[in-house]
């Protein structure tokens, strides 16, 4: 699901003209080309967009003229910021939970279809690619990032938990980066995404059109990976990779309070006179102190559920299993816990940035806080 997207951006609604489809589906040579086309909302996913993507994949599955599928986003701001969380808020508060269940079931079916597709899918995670955008790009056979890429699973920022197969990807990141990225909602640039296993190739944005043309028309080399490699460049070193040691140390702890405790132990003591240096350090790269401060500000229940979900997914054998675990937890938040609605209210509706979590602090968090979400039985099965 999207956590940072809105139904419309600050520029307001579009002019009163015949609207373009929110998903553009066309062919070019051997390429089936899907463009998420809601740029004013950072291509935030609606259920109709999800259905359109899935329908295109179904139509091309046995079409011998289509050899490769190419997915990108309209505009230069991003592939997809996720799902429309304002609409999610409206559904929950109005008691339209059946629509919410339908959205997640269809979104997860699309995620699985992308991962299991019999033809190579090339996904372009250019610009903002978060939440549901990771569900579109992260499971493709060939995942491309650029110098503009900003990837994240920021669900905890609104009192929620990663989904769309995000726990599957997080669980397979090196060391404890999965726990770090899931619990902090941290943003990866292109080099970080490569290091964390969320991407395969780095292609400068100015070369994307040429890449698409080559995929559509070039016969030699015939494999799409070999074609993408012709455009691939080596990015700067991953900032996250330089922080791997302390991240692994702290985020291997058993519980969120223990993770915070380790982060506090790892944080260097900054004297009052060194505050300016500390501020500079924390804006250039993640630090133990900044991570601890952030975790203490987020929804304790969402953190506990997310930590368990990532670790559960690490032991799973398939993306579908991870999606099923996410589905249980997501619908538990939708139906039984107030933090999701409160987080959306504070971040995107009232924008007071002052959420009232339940419980408010990690010290008040029950030891078995994640159990109810793990064991929840959804009203409608995910598959079937």
Residue pairs with C-beta under 8 A, 6 or more apart in sequence:
1 82
1 83
1 85
1 88
1 104
1 107
1 131
1 132
1 155
1 160
1 163
1 164
1 330
2 44
2 45
2 80
2 81
2 82
2 83
2 84
2 85
2 130
2 131
2 132
2 133
3 82
3 85
3 130
3 131
3 154
3 155
3 157
3 158
3 160
3 185
4 42
4 81
4 82
4 85
4 128
4 130
4 131
4 154
4 157
5 41
5 42
5 44
5 45
5 80
5 81
5 82
5 83
5 84
5 85
5 130
5 131
5 132
6 41
6 42
6 44
6 84
6 85
6 86
6 348
7 41
7 44
7 84
7 86
7 87
8 40
8 41
9 40
9 41
9 42
11 40
13 40
14 40
20 37
21 37
21 52
22 36
22 37
22 38
22 46
22 48
22 49
22 52
23 34
23 35
23 36
23 37
23 49
23 52
23 53
23 56
24 33
24 34
24 35
24 37
24 74
25 32
25 33
25 34
25 52
25 56
26 33
27 33
27 65
27 66
28 212
28 216
28 217
29 216
29 217
30 65
30 66
30 67
30 68
30 215
30 216
30 217
31 66
31 67
31 68
31 69
31 70
31 212
31 215
31 216
32 56
32 60
32 63
32 66
32 68
32 69
32 70
33 69
33 70
33 72
33 212
33 216
34 53
34 56
34 69
34 70
34 71
34 72
35 71
35 72
35 73
35 74
36 43
36 45
36 49
36 53
36 71
36 72
36 73
36 74
36 79
36 80
36 136
37 43
37 73
37 74
38 44
38 46
38 49
38 74
39 73
39 74
39 75
39 77
41 81
41 84
42 77
42 78
42 80
42 81
42 128
43 73
43 74
43 75
43 78
43 79
43 80
43 81
43 133
44 80
44 81
44 82
44 83
44 84
44 132
45 80
45 82
45 83
45 84
45 107
45 132
45 133
45 136
46 83
46 84
46 87
47 99
47 102
47 103
47 106
47 107
50 103
50 106
50 107
50 110
51 106
53 71
53 110
53 136
54 106
54 109
54 110
54 113
56 69
57 69
57 110
57 113
57 114
57 117
58 113
60 66
60 69
60 119
61 117
61 118
61 119
66 119
67 119
67 120
68 119
68 120
68 121
68 122
68 215
68 216
68 224
69 117
69 119
69 120
69 121
69 122
70 121
70 122
70 124
70 212
70 215
70 216
71 79
71 121
71 122
71 123
71 124
71 136
71 137
71 140
72 79
72 123
72 124
72 126
72 208
72 212
73 79
73 80
73 124
73 126
73 127
73 133
75 127
76 126
76 127
76 148
76 205
77 127
77 128
78 126
78 127
78 128
78 129
78 130
78 133
78 150
79 123
79 124
79 125
79 126
79 127
79 128
79 129
79 133
79 136
79 137
80 128
80 129
80 130
80 132
80 133
80 136
80 137
81 128
81 129
81 130
81 131
81 132
81 133
82 130
82 131
82 132
82 133
83 103
83 107
83 131
83 132
85 158
85 344
85 348
86 344
86 348
86 349
88 100
88 103
88 340
88 344
89 341
89 344
89 345
89 348
89 349
90 96
91 97
91 99
91 100
91 103
92 100
92 334
92 340
92 341
93 341
97 334
97 335
97 379
100 331
100 334
101 331
101 334
101 378
101 379
101 380
104 163
104 327
104 330
104 331
105 327
105 380
105 382
107 132
107 135
107 164
108 135
108 163
108 164
108 165
108 323
108 326
108 327
108 382
110 135
110 136
111 135
111 136
111 139
111 164
111 165
111 319
111 323
112 139
112 165
112 319
112 320
112 323
114 121
114 123
114 135
114 136
114 139
114 140
115 139
115 140
115 165
115 319
117 141
120 141
120 142
120 224
120 225
121 140
121 141
121 142
122 140
122 141
122 142
122 144
122 215
122 224
122 228
123 136
123 137
123 138
123 140
123 142
123 143
123 144
124 137
124 144
124 146
124 208
125 133
125 137
125 143
125 144
125 145
125 146
125 149
125 151
125 193
125 198
125 199
126 144
126 145
126 146
126 148
126 149
126 205
126 208
127 146
127 148
127 149
127 150
128 150
129 136
129 137
129 149
129 150
129 151
130 150
130 151
130 152
130 153
130 154
130 187
131 152
131 153
131 154
131 155
131 164
131 166
132 164
134 151
134 152
134 153
134 164
134 165
134 166
134 169
134 198
135 163
135 164
135 165
135 166
137 143
138 164
138 165
138 166
138 169
138 198
139 165
139 169
139 319
141 224
142 200
142 201
142 224
142 225
142 228
143 198
143 199
143 200
143 201
144 199
144 200
144 201
144 202
144 203
144 208
144 211
144 228
145 151
145 190
145 193
145 194
145 198
145 199
145 201
145 202
145 203
146 190
146 202
146 203
146 204
146 205
146 208
147 190
147 202
147 204
147 205
147 235
148 190
148 205
149 188
149 189
149 190
149 193
149 199
150 187
150 188
150 189
151 187
151 188
151 189
151 192
151 193
151 198
151 199
152 181
152 185
152 186
152 187
152 188
153 162
153 166
153 169
153 170
153 181
153 182
153 185
154 185
154 187
155 161
155 162
155 163
155 166
155 185
155 302
155 306
156 162
156 182
156 183
156 184
156 185
156 298
156 299
156 302
156 303
156 306
157 185
157 298
157 343
157 347
158 340
158 343
158 344
158 346
158 347
158 348
159 298
159 299
159 301
159 302
159 333
159 339
159 340
159 342
159 343
159 355
159 357
160 302
160 330
160 333
160 339
160 340
160 343
161 302
161 305
161 306
161 309
161 326
161 329
161 330
161 333
161 373
162 170
162 182
162 306
162 309
162 310
162 326
163 323
163 326
163 327
163 329
163 330
164 323
164 326
165 319
165 322
165 323
165 326
166 182
166 326
167 182
167 309
167 310
167 312
167 313
167 322
167 325
167 326
168 313
168 316
168 319
168 322
168 323
169 178
169 197
169 198
170 177
170 178
170 179
170 181
170 182
170 310
170 313
171 178
171 310
171 311
171 313
171 314
171 316
171 322
172 178
172 197
172 314
173 181
173 196
173 197
173 198
174 195
174 196
174 197
174 244
175 244
175 247
175 248
176 247
176 248
176 250
176 251
176 252
177 195
177 196
177 240
177 244
177 247
178 196
178 310
178 314
179 251
179 252
179 259
179 307
179 310
179 311
180 186
180 247
180 251
180 286
180 291
181 188
181 196
182 306
182 307
182 309
182 310
183 251
183 256
183 259
183 295
183 298
183 303
183 306
183 307
184 286
184 291
184 294
184 295
186 240
186 286
188 196
188 198
188 240
189 235
189 238
189 239
190 199
190 202
190 235
191 202
191 235
191 236
191 237
191 238
191 239
192 238
192 239
192 240
192 241
193 199
194 200
194 202
194 235
194 238
195 238
195 240
195 241
196 238
196 240
200 225
200 228
201 228
201 229
201 231
201 232
202 232
202 233
202 234
202 235
203 211
203 228
203 231
203 232
203 233
204 233
207 231
210 231
211 227
211 228
211 231
214 227
214 230
214 231
215 224
215 227
215 228
218 227
221 227
221 230
239 285
239 286
240 247
240 286
242 285
243 285
243 286
243 287
246 266
246 288
247 286
249 262
249 266
250 259
250 262
250 263
250 266
250 288
250 291
251 259
253 259
253 261
253 262
255 304
255 307
256 295
256 300
256 303
256 304
256 307
256 362
256 365
257 362
257 363
257 365
259 295
259 307
260 292
260 295
260 296
260 362
263 288
263 289
263 291
263 292
263 295
264 288
264 289
264 292
266 288
267 287
267 288
267 289
267 292
268 289
270 277
270 278
270 289
278 289
281 287
282 289
282 290
295 303
295 362
296 361
296 362
298 357
299 339
299 343
299 355
299 357
300 357
300 359
300 360
300 361
300 362
300 364
300 365
300 369
301 337
301 339
301 357
301 358
301 359
301 365
301 369
301 370
302 333
302 339
302 343
303 362
304 365
304 369
304 370
305 329
305 333
305 369
305 370
305 373
305 374
307 370
308 370
308 374
309 325
309 326
309 329
312 325
312 374
313 321
313 322
313 325
316 322
316 325
320 383
323 382
324 382
324 383
325 374
327 378
327 382
328 373
328 374
328 375
328 376
328 377
328 378
329 373
329 374
329 376
331 376
331 378
331 379
332 372
332 373
332 376
333 339
333 340
333 373
334 340
335 379
336 372
336 376
337 358
337 373
338 358
339 355
339 357
339 358
342 355
342 356
342 357
342 358
343 355
345 355
346 352
346 353
346 354
346 355
346 356
347 353
347 355
359 365
